[in-house]
């Protein structure tokens, strides 16, 4: 299959992998026990550790925590933006560079032919 | 998911930091070498690091009902080798630990070991092995990225099981339990990461065919 079709299928595959869990576990908000749907696995690990080791106290806490879920979402979005910015900057840079190179190649190839408007030397001596 | 701040006992936190240190040293050496090779490499390294940064920021839902983050070190490891990713992955972890309280400074060594070191090494190793066995390029990229994502989380489970063994079933019991939280949830995300890595390789190949051929990332038939 051609590249475009392959890329579209890849994107659809990723979308399906993300969408299927949403349909499987749709609770419409918070669960009965107060935990929100799709809790992060690191929160789950925390509770598992606490259950088995009730005496364990984390001996260090984060130097700074985002004040609330909205700010946390903002910072994750910022991280995604910086990351994808780096990727697409490079792709854009290359596309620009490729088109300049292609134009230059086309121009240098065109200059190899003698322009038709100039009469050839043989014709001039015949008319004299 | 990274091990949260303070959730590894002091001795373990120090131990994993010490274990990661030589890899960081090697990674810095490799990174400076790659960046000096030619100026365009800097942008490509930036793109590889950017891909890691982007993927690890996504909190994706999984079929188990919980959510997790992909890893994203596969692309850079396949292109530049694992060494570069030891450093780039750690930079992403530092960003997340300091600004997002996701992961931690005390757990940086352990998280870098699972994500940057094991993740980078497995992606590179699996890719090389599959290509040696003449597996088609796209499928090799997919498998390397997806399996390295899973290996990262299996490593995290092992690190937690070492620190918090089950009182009855010891390390292995805890290992199975943590894997059931992390690794099971991670499977669809790992598959998604594999697909996204193939996608980005396609995109990079369409604009930088020569460089990607230099990384052995262009199918033989088309060369």
Interface residues (C-beta under 8 A of the other chain):
Chain A: X3 X6 X7 X10 X11 X13 X14 X17 X18 X20 X21 X22 X24 X25 X37 X38 X39 X40 X41 X42 X44 X45 X46 X48 X49 X52 X53 X56 X58 X59 X60 X61 X62 X63 X64 X65 X66 X72 X75 X76 X77 X79 X80 X82 X83 X84 X85 X86 X87 X89 X90 X91 X93 X94 X95 X98
Chain B: X1 X2 X3 X4 X5 X6 X7 X9 X10 X43 X44 X46 X47 X49 X50 X51 X52 X53 X54 X55 X56 X57 X58 X59 X60 X61 X62 X63 X64 X65 X66 X67 X68 X95 X96 X97 X98 X99 X100 X101 X102 X104 X105 X106 X138 X160 X164 X166 X167 X174 X177 X178 X181 X182 X185 X186 X188 X189 X191 X192 X195 X196 X198 X199 X200 X202 X203 X204 X206 X207 X208
